[in-house]
Amino acid sequence: MNYELMIETFPKLLVGLNITIQLVSISLFVGFCFAIGLALLRLSNNLFLNFFAKTYVFYFRGTPLLVQIFLIYYGIAQFEFIRESFVWSFFKEPYWCAILALTLNTCAYSSEIIRGGIQSVSFGQIESAKSTGMSGFLLYRRIILPIAFRQALPAYGNEMILMVKATSLVSTITIMDITGIARLIIAKTFSPVEIFIVAGLIYLTINFIVTRLVNFCEIKLTPYLRRAN
């Protein structure tokens, strides 16, 4: 084991940390916002909207993320009308293609997590809110969504961790994140074990921080856990 190489590699890999954090934070934020709407469509009584949401979730949960990245980055470029349109400035950049693929993927998973959280809200709580005059958007904003988010937080924490690890796939479309830089160094040093151990430790540290943040939010949102601590 070449420990000297591992020490030299560590600061080089940290250069890609900024890209990794950007990919995770942007895709999770945008994906979560759209996931709320998608979850509501899944719960809608409108057959067309419900079918659309089900189809979207089925595709993005049922196909590998790597395939989705390739279809967006390589597949869309095959259409001439795309290359000649104003959206080509977006799709020709691997960074934005990666953001789009990660966002669409996490949106599907997050929508199911949120849907489960909404369905976990007891009928009694909803009826109590309605008895005070709440209905429609106010009912969702004040009662249903806050309870649903609290219930869904542990599962969503797992999705955040999975997204951190999923960003390693974007190195396949030339993005120099942590994994992308690691692959470049390996090509020069022919020492995959040492380099990937260092990269793995960086991902492990990121996910440790994520788990701590999720645990902190869970305690803040759950009074009995706060008292226990």
Sequence and secondary structure as in RCSB ss.txt:
>XXXX:A:sequence
MNYELMIETFPKLLVGLNITIQLVSISLFVGFCFAIGLALLRLSNNLFLNFFAKTYVFYFRGTPLLVQIFLIYYG
IAQFEFIRESFVWSFFKEPYWCAILALTLNTCAYSSEIIRGGIQSVSFGQIESAKSTGMSGFLLYRRIILPIAFR
QALPAYGNEMILMVKATSLVSTITIMDITGIARLIIAKTFSPVEIFIVAGLIYLTINFIVTRLVNFCEIKLTPYL
RRAN
>XXXX:A:secstr
  HHHHHHHHHHHHTTHHHHHHHHHHHHHHHHHHHHHHHHHHT S HHHHHHHHHHHHHHHHS HHHHHHIIIII
GGG HHHHTSTTHHHHT HHHHHHHHHHHHHHHHHHHHHHHHHHTS HHHHHHHHHTT  HHHHIIIIIHHHHHH
HHHHHHHHHHHHHHHHGGGGGGGT  SHHHHHHHHHHHH  HHHHHHHHHHHHHHHHHHHHHHHHHHHHHH HHH
HHH 
